[in-house]
Structures are given as structure tokens and as C-alpha cells.
Amino acid sequence: MSDKKVRFGIVGLGNMGSEHVHSIMGMNEATVGAVCDVDLSKTEKYTARYGMKAFSNHREMIKSGLIDAVLVSTPHYDHVPIGIDALAGGLHVLVEKPIAVSVKAARQIIEVSKKFPNQKFGIMFNQRTNPMYQKMRELIADGELGTVRRVTWLITDWFRTWSYYASGGWRATWAGEGGGVLINQCPHNLDLIQWVTGMIPNRITAVGFVGKTHPIEVEDEMSAILEYPNGAIGHFVTSTGEAPGTNRFEICGDRGKIVAEHGKITFTRTRENVQEVNQKSPKSFASIETWTIDIPYPKAEGGEHKRLTENFIKSILHGTPMLGPGVEGIHGLEIGNAMMMSGLTRKPVELPVDGDTYDAFLSDMAKQYGGKKTLTTKKADVDMSASFAKA
Amino acid sequence: MSDKKVRFGIVGLGNMGSEHVHSIMGMNEATVGAVCDVDLSKTEKYTARYGMKAFSNHREMIKSGLIDAVLVSTPHYDHVPIGIDALAGGLHVLVEKPIAVSVKAARQIIEVSKKFPNQKFGIMFNQRTNPMYQKMRELIADGELGTVRRVTWLITDWFRTWSYYASGGWRATWAGEGGGVLINQCPHNLDLIQWVTGMIPNRITAVGFVGKTHPIEVEDEMSAILEYPNGAIGHFVTSTGEAPGTNRFEICGDRGKIVAEHGKITFTRTRENVQEVNQKSPKSFASIETWTIDIPYPKAEGGEHKRLTENFIKSILHGTPMLGPGVEGIHGLEIGNAMMMSGLTRKPVELPVDGDTYDAFLSDMAKQYGGKKTLTTKKADVDMSASFAKA
């Protein structure tokens, strides 16, 4: 650390990487020591403005001595190899979501990270800094809902145009991204559905569609039913073809339900335990007294990416617990892999997902659908601030 | 008709049949000419109060000359044989929902009804008289939503206690009811999801559970994904084990979405056609101007059963079009049969459902689960007015 500042090397200067450079350059406890992109021309505007060194090869940057941590914001398939190189090179690593495209690759980087317990390994689960999701998690962890019986997330407000998919040749291809809405738009939702509830499903039954409303070769709509080991049921519905779309996250337990929609948490609390009434009431049509409560939660300062990155920096400098430990990146990915495989093969998939089976499935998809994206690549108007789902 | 009053014979004096006797006795254009129950003691309080004749055999009642129409409110399996006897006996027929337990039986009575075009054949789809659903149907029929792309109904507010299931030995058994939440609680929802949208799915993938929160032998929870011939997707989630439960009916099209919840219809209308923006916008993250509109609809007078019955009477006396033609009873039943078979076999089911296949499935279920209802039958507190789902 120079002057107690964490010096980041940022790999991949696409839309997100670019945001990260500017954001970190404005922080007190961090700076950008180097930038890296296979297309060196993309580094020029940063080196010209800030004066850091540029690399076209991430291994050179790792060896340079100029940085303490690597932020990986490359296309998805490069997250794992670059992350592993950086860990092996003695650096802290913060990877953009998803941790990997497939569970097998995710398990590899997690295993490697365990060999370097003194280096921080984090994942950009910036939505874990959202006070609304933190509050929902707290309610469940504190037992306010009792045992969770149903988790339903309708998250169809990921509208993306044909222009979006045309804006990068790698976008919405099996070879370039390893999937569509599940791997690009939904990693946060897939993480939150397990982080908020503390539950991971053990079987997923899904119905998915490749290129339903866009001429692409990956899935742009997915509907999934999740079964949990404790008997709870879950639902996850997403699409990039719907507008205005819905974002409603509903969790029911033995003491009522919480619904998060339009940035508001509504708790319909039952005065009695639902399953006790179910079993013991002498009435056929028992109605349980319920209280409808608006749950308050604090507003957060700054953007979610900034907050997550600052938390990662504090974990390095001050030992603050990480909000997004890299090892937890596997959970949402595994749920997404199971949805993808079930939705496109139309067979239920058990969790944990077998790594080799999923990689073989990915190869099959690439063979079956590769080249079916018929959009001509062209530069589109990109405003990343419009890309994050509103809670 | 005596004095232009339709004289009903009511078969089956359980909870619903009892309501119907009192309701019809209060109508101007109808009366109850006879009541019938295999347990003749159940008829006494009506014959004592109103003086009509009682029968223990429906065939005797049909031949009696005392009635013009039969209202069938027996357990489900008897709807078809009694309905067919009444049609063959020259009478009008109004059957309680469901029209039948299986599509094969439903097709039989529908075929028979076509041989008697001068007799009315109706089904108690009383929720079709609900102005909220009528308004939703109107919005879609008028094209306000454009092409429908997604239909999602979370209808989990069918909470039923163990006492409810203990209140009749036939309840929640394969032999007595032919299913659980889908065949008893949901027939209206299964009808409305097709009547409101005008769309019938061609494939259903479901996950269902027998006796999840009640010691019964039939399904008490079901989650289904519906695929439609036009490419639209649907979701239907129900349970009798949840409280307070959710009743949210959401329909999305190319011109926005309507959400019906808490008795309110909210239309989020897009100013542009979503799929045109999708295809033509130069922006990657296009945001479409939307208007949030509270859709007004009239309040209805009287109860839904009364309104549907009065409509049936008017169809006999004045030729008024029937709101619930019996021949339309097959649609929701078929959707329910497909959900049931898919949810319990865990395989996608194509529609139309093959009648023999479904009947064989029903036999399998009875063999596999018959006798697993472990509740001792006892009289419970019954308040039917609490049993109808609030919109």
C-alpha cells in the first residue's frame, strides 16, 4: 500500500471498467495504479487524464509492482483465469459478477483463493449494499417471518433492445458470454434470492427460451420453480423483452409475508403462527388477524458499486468483514446454471450442479445455437446508469 | 314454467346447495320446485320451511314434472352423470364448478348437451360476474394491452385448515373429489385465466405437492408455468397452506401491463409499442414512457352466485346470452388437469389433454396416495361466506 491507499489494477475497460476507474480515482483510501485492456487504445483516455501506466497483458500488470489489487471487469469467461493469475501473483482480487460462467470454473478460483488466506478475494455484489435487501435479510435472519415457505421474485424489468445486443459482438453469444439474461442481467438477483433468504434450492424446474424477442443465440426469458430442502417453494421469472416490467420480490413465512416492490417493503404480519392455526383451529375457513406494516430502512449514500468497492478496500486496510466474499459467488451462479440447464433442456436439475455436466451442456448450446445471433455489431448509445435494476 | 318462474330442482344439499336453495327462493323469476339429496334427512329443513317436495333419487326428481331446471351441487364426480340424466330428461342444467373431475367426463356431458340445443346448459362460473374480471377481459379484448406476452397469477389466498379437510370424509381424497386445491378451490381462477385473456396454453410444466401442509392425499400446493401457442408465457401459483396469501393477477402485453391486486386494477401503459421500441430504438437501455392508470370499474349488486344464477334464469326466460355456458367449462378444467398431471408426475404436459391418459393418471394417484388422508372426519364450523377468494 502506498500512503495507506490500495492501488488497483483494473482489467477490462468496457462500460463497467470505465466506471470503476473514475470511481476509484475519487476515493480517499484507494487509487488506480494501472489499467489494462487487450485493446491498448482503450486505455489512452485514462492514462492521459490520470497518468497511470497501461498494459495490454494482465500478467505484466500483475508483476509490475504498481498495484496491490486487481479489479476484473472483463467479459465473463476471463474472470476466473485473470483472477487466478492475480491471486497467484500475490494480489487481492475483486471480480465483477458473475464469478464465472460455470460452476466448475467458479469452484476452481474458490479453491485457489483458499490457498491465499491473506489476500482478499471479493465479488462485486454491489446490490448487497442496498439497504432494502439488507433489511429484508435482517427480517428473515431475526425470525420475523418464521420459517420461510415461499420465495417468489418476478424480475422482468431488464428490458434490453436489439441495439443493446448489437453493441458488442460477444454479447448474447455462448462463446462470448456463456448465456443471456441469467448470466448477464440476473447475477445480482440470483445472489440476493439466496443471500436475503439464507436458503439454497436443491432442485429447479424451468422453462426458458433462446432468442424469444431478440435475434440472439442465448436465452432472453426464463421462468423457474425452485424447491428447497426445507420444503419451501420458489419462483423466479425474468425477461429482457418486457417493458415496463415487474420487480416484485415476495417472501412468505409462518408469520406472514414481505413484499418488496417500487422500493418499498410491506410486511403483512400474522398475529399467530400460520401452521399452528392450520393444524389447530376448529374453523374450516380460519382467518388470521394480520397487520400491514411499512418497514422503514435507511437511505444509503453514494452508488452501490462505490459502496461495495469501498467495503472491499476497508477489508484490506482495516479487516472489515467483506459484504461480497468471492467464495459466496458460487451460490447464485449455481442457481443460475441449474435454471439455464433446466430451462433449455426442459428437465428438472438437481443441485449441486455437476461441473462437467454443465460444461458439456454449454458446449451443446454453443453447437446448437452458435451463429444464430443475426445482429450486425455496431456502436450503440450506452448509458450504464440506466442499466441497473431499480429495487 | 309456472307463472314465468323457472322451477329449480337442487341436487346435493351440502354447503353450496343449501346456499342456492335460500338464494333462489328469494328470486322473482325462479323458485325451488324440489330438493334432492341421497341423505333425505338433509332435505327436511327446506321442505319444512318452504314446502317443496324432497327426493333421495335425482332420477325421480327429474321425472316428477315439478321442475324445469336442475342445479347440480353434489360432490364433483356426480356432476356429469346427474347433468346428463337431467339433459336427457328434457331439463335445463346448471352445474356447480368444476364441470367434471376429468376432461373425458367433461367432453361427454358437452357432447350430450349439443343434442339438446333448446335446453340451457350452464356452469356456475359466478366470478365471471365480477366487474373487475369483466373489465380486465374488456381491456384485453379491446386491444388496450396489445398482444399479450405474459400472464402471471399468484393466487395463494386459499388458506384451509386441517379442520376444513376433516369436515367431510370425501374432501381431499382422489375417490371423493379427484384432487385438491386445483379441483376444489381454483376452478374459478383456472377459468378466469383463460376467459380474461382469451388464451389457452398448449403446454404446462408444473411442480406440485400432495399433502404438503395438511395430512391429506391430494395436492395442496401447485406451481405451474404455462406456454401459449402465440409464444406468451404464463405462471400460476396456488396453495391452501399459506396465510395471508397473495392474490395478484398480472397480464403484460406490448402496450404495458395490468395488475389486479387488493380489488384494484392498475394499468401501466406504455406510450409506444414495446416490441417496436425493442427492435428499432438506437438506445441500448431504452426507457419507454409509461402512464400509471387506475382503471375504474363498476360495483356489482348482490352476490356473485346470485348474479350468475339470475343470468342463467334470464337465458331460459328471455334468451339472454349465458355468462357461463357449460361448454366453456372444459377450458379451465383442461388447464387444471394438465397442471395436476405435470405437477405430480414432474413432466411437461401438452394440451389438449388426452382423456384416457388423464383418467389412468387419476387411478394411479388413487392407488399411490389413497388412504393417506389421516384426518378423522368431524363436523367443523363452516362459514361459506368466508370461502370465496377476494379479488
Interface residues (C-beta under 8 A of the other chain):
Chain A: R149 R150 T152 L154 T156 F159 R160 T161 W162 S163 Y164 S167 T205 A206 V207 F209 K212 T213 H214 E221 S223 I225 E227 G231 I233 H235 V237 S239 G241 E242 A243 P244 G245 T246 R248 E250 C252 G256 K257 V259 T268 T270 V274 Q275 V277 N278 Q279 K280 S281 P282 K283 S284 F285 A286 S287 I288 T290 R346 P348 A380 D381 V382 D383 M384 A386 S387
Chain B: R149 R150 T152 L154 T156 F159 R160 T161 W162 S163 Y164 S167 T205 A206 V207 F209 K212 T213 H214 E221 S223 I225 E227 G231 I233 H235 V237 S239 G241 E242 A243 P244 G245 T246 R248 E250 C252 G256 K257 V259 T268 T270 V274 Q275 V277 N278 Q279 K280 S281 P282 K283 S284 F285 A286 S287 I288 T290 R346 P348 A380 D381 V382 D383 M384 A386 S387
